[in-house]
């Protein structure tokens, strides 16, 4: 079967690799150079949690993905995940913290925020009135290393990856105009992140593109620290990064943007991040040593959106969006394959047209 996958971020690469391994004639297309930083998949580290507080469906995805992560690590000859533990936190009564505890296989007691400073030997602090759940099955993913691995592995399995490929928008069928040349496919999968709205305008009302900024902070005494996922107004999240730095981002701060014209990080972004660093990272210089911007493609309820187009039943929108999708990367190809084979799975039901009926929004970190 001739399959076009549009977008070679982490979702598109996973889909290309899996479907090529299954024997399909897979062509992946991206409008930018390999390893570009224009979309949502780039970065040195991303948060991994085997017990995502967003809901039970995500816990199942994360635990299934773990097995494939191990396979990918074996093929790459290196680890992709470093297990640091995590602190799921928020104001007292936070539903995200409560869900993280409830969904955990080894639920510990909820702690008060004032215990964190001593527990981390002064490296991390939190407001004393916060609820905090210590999660052992959390850590960081070497995100760019995973992308680089898939860019090599997918072609080994037979996928043909094309960069600097412009797809004429909007898509109106299985004939794609690519760099002015028409090509016919049996299936088209759109995993283009922030650009999906332009390619498939029917979903424009369900996908909002947001600008987000993350910053790296330096400490005179760097050490491996747990990840942070906070259910506060800013949606602050943090994770250790290479060279002893600690990275902070704000899930809930940042306005709508055009993915082709995203404003670079500025002094206002630095101020917002520094406010969080002063509270959470007492040993760190509160001024970021660097910052970068990232795109969020967000659905109204912040769950994934994986659904066929009304244009053609063989066109699939695949948006593992809302900022918390990288940890499930190894499963995206399997989900796409299930759809291709006409299987009715829990994931396709949860994230398809009739989804949301049994998946409640629980808030919290998105990375």
N, C-alpha and C positions, 0 to 999 in steps of 0.2 A: 504494500500500500504506500502511495506517495504522500508523505506527510510534511507539511510546512509548519515550523515552529517559529513564531515571530517574537523576538526578544530573547537575548542570551544572557540574562541575569541568572541568578541561582535557580529559579524555577524552570526557565527555558532550557538551561544546560542539563538539569536533572531529567527533564522530559526527553530531550534529544538522546541522552545516553541510554535511558531505559528502553525507549521505543526502537532505537537502532539495534540494541542487544536482542530485542524480540524479533528481529528480522525485517523490520520495515525500512523502506527507502526514505530516510529522514534528512531533511534539509533545514538547518537552523539559520536564521537571519537576524542580524543586529545592525542598527544604523551607525554604530560607533566602532572604534578600535577595540581589540581585546583588552580586558582589564581596565576599561574606562571607569570613570568616577561620576558619571552623569546621572545614574539611576539610583536604585535602592539596595543593591547587593554588595557594594564595595565596603571595605573597612578592614582594619587589622584584626579586630575581635568583635564577636557578637555573643549575646547571652544564650546559654543552653540551660534549659530546665526540663527535667523529666516529669515534673509535676507543675505544669502551667496552671496558674490560677484562673485563666480565662474560661475554663470549663472542662468537663469530663472528656469531651470529644478530642480536645487538644492533648490531654494526658495520654489517651490511647495512641494518638498520632506520634507523640514524642517517644513513647516506649517502643513502638514499632520501628520508628526511625533509628533508634539506637543500634539495632542489629545491623542495619545497612551502613550506618556510620562506621561500625567496626570493619565491615567488608571494604569500604572505601579506604579506611586507614591501612588495611592490609595491602591493598593494591598500590597505595601511594608509598608504602614503606615508612610512614611517619604518623604520629598522632595528630588528629585535628582538634580534639577536645581536651582541655585541661580542667579537671574537676576541682573547683575552688570552694564549693559551697556557696550558699546565697542567703541573703536576708530579705524576706518578703515583708514589707513594712507599709504602714499607713496610719492615719488618725484612728483613735480608739473606736472600735466597732467596724473597722474597714471590712466590707464584704470580700474584697480581694484577699486579704490576709486570712480571713476565716475559711475561704474556699481553698487556699493553698494548704492550710492545715487539714481540712476535711479530705482533700483528694490525695494527700500524701500516704504512701505505704507505711511509713513509720512516723506517725504524727507525734510531734513533741508539743510541749506546752507553749502557749503564747507568752512572749516576754514583753517587758516594758522597754521603751526606747532608751531609758537611762542606763540599761545594762550593757548596751552595745559598746560604749567607750572602753569599759574595762575588758570586755570580752575580746576586743580586737587590739588590746594594748595601746589604745589611744589613736589608732589609725583611722577609725570610722566612728562618728558620733551621730546620734539621732535625737529628736525632741523627746523629752522624758515621757510625755503622755502618749506616744505612739504605741500601737501594737506591732510586734515583730515576731515573725515565724522564721526560725532557722531551718533552712532547707539544705540537706546534705547533697542531694542529687542535682546540683547546679554547677555551672562553670562557664567557660568561655570557648568559643569556636574560633579557630584561625580562619576567618572568612575569606580573605584574599587567597590564602593557600588552597582552600577548597575550590574556589573558582578556577585557579590555575590548574589544579588537578583535573577538573572536568573538561577544561578546554583541551587537554591532552587525551583524556580517557575516552570521551565521546567519539572522536574520530577513530580511535583504535577499535571501537565497537561498530564502526561503519557510518556514523553520522557525518554529514557534510556541513561544516560551519562556515558561514559567509558573513564577514564584517564589512562595514561601510556600505551596507545594502539598504537602500531607501525603498520602502514599501509605499505605494501610492494609497492615500487614504481619501475617503473611507473604503473599507473592504465591502464589496457587494456580492461576493460569491467565491467560488473555488479557483477562479482565475486571478492570480495576483500580478500586478505590474511592479516588477522589481528592477530598479535602475533603468526604467523605461522599457524593459523587456517583459512581455507577458509569459507567464508560466502557469500550467494547470496542475492542480493537486487533487488528491482524493479527500484529504482532511487538512484543515487549517486550525492550528492552535495558537491563540493570541495570548502570550505571556509577557506583554510589553510594559507592564507596570504603569507608570504615569502617562504613557502614550497610548494606552488601550482605549481611552475615551475618544481619541481622534480616529483610531482605526475602526472602532465599533461604536459609533455615536449613540446607538440605542441604549448603551450602558452609561452614558455621560451623567445621568442623574443619580446613578448609584455609586459612582467612583469620584471622589474628590481628591485632587492632588494638593498636598500640603508641603510646605518648606519646613525642614527641621535642621537644627545645627547641633553638633556635638563638639566637645572640647576636651583636650588632654591636660592633666594637671601633674605637676612635679612635686615630689616630696624629698627632703634631705635624707630620709631613711626609708627608701622603697622596700616594700615586702609584698608577697602575694597576699591579696585580700579577697574577701568574698564579693560576689556580685550583689548589687542593690536593685530592687524593684519596688518602687514606692507608689502607693495609691493616694498621692496628694494632688492638690490642684494643678501642679506643674507636671505631674507624672514623671518625676525624676527617676532616671535609672543610671546605673554605673557599673563599671567592670574594669578589672586590671587589663593593662595593655602592655605591649613590648617596651623594653628599655626602662622598666620600673615606673611607668606612668599609670595614671588612673584616668579613665574616660567617663565623662558625664554627658547625658543628653536629657532633653525635656520632651517627653512624649506628647504633652498637651499644649505646647507653646509653639506657635508658628502659623501663619496664615496661608490662604490658598495661593497657588502659584501656577505659572505656565511652565511645564517641564523643559521647554526650549529657551526659557529666559528666567533662570533662578538667581536671585540676588545672592552675592557672596557674603560670607560671615562678616559682621561689622561690630562696632563698639557696643551697640545695644545688645547683641547676642552675647558678647563677652560679659557684660554686666549681669545678665540673667543667669548665665552659668556660674559666674563668680559668687552670686548670692547663695546658690546651692552648695558650692564648694566650701564656703566659709562655715556652713552648718555641718555638712556631712564629712568633710575631709580636714580635720583640724590640724594635721601635720603638713598639709600641702600648701604651696604657694597658691593663693586664690585666683591668680591671673593665669588664664590658660596659655600654655606654651604654643599651642596651635589649635585651630578649629577647622571644621569642614562642614559643608551642608549635605543633606541627604533628602531624597524625596520619599514622602509617605503617600501611598495611594490608599485612601480610607473609604470604607463603606459606612453607611449611617450607623450600623450597630457594631462596627469594628470587627466583624467576622469575615472569613474568606468568601470569595465569590467565584464559584466554578460552575459554569452553566452554558448550555448551547445557545447560539444566537438564533434570533427569529429569522434571520436572513437565510440560513441553511442549517439543517440539523447536523452537518458535518463540520461546522465552525464552532469551536469551543473557546469561550473566554476563561482563562485560568489566571485568577488574581489571588495569590497567596499574600494578602495585603494587610494593611493597617499596622505595619511595623513590627509584627511578632512572628514572621514567617521563616526566618533563616534556619531555625533549629529543626524544622521538619523537612529540610531540603531533600534528603534521600528518598522520601516517599512520593514526591510530586510526580515522578515518572510512573510509579505504580498506580497512582490515582488516575493519571491520564490514560494509562493502558486499560484500566478497568472501564473507563468511559468508552474507549474505543471498542472494547469487546462487548459492550452493552450490559455490563454487570450493574446490578443495583446494590450499591454499597452504602455503608453508614456515612462515609465522607461525602459522597456525591449527593446523598439526601440532605445532609446537614448544611452543605454549602451551595446547593443548587436552588432552583426556583422556589421550591416549597420549604426551604430551610428556615431556621430560626424558631420553629414551633417548639423545639425542645432544648434549644441552646440559649441560655440566658447570658446577657452581658454581665461580666463580673469586674470589669475594669482592670487597672494595674499596668505594669510595665509592658511595653511593646518594643521588641527589638529582634 
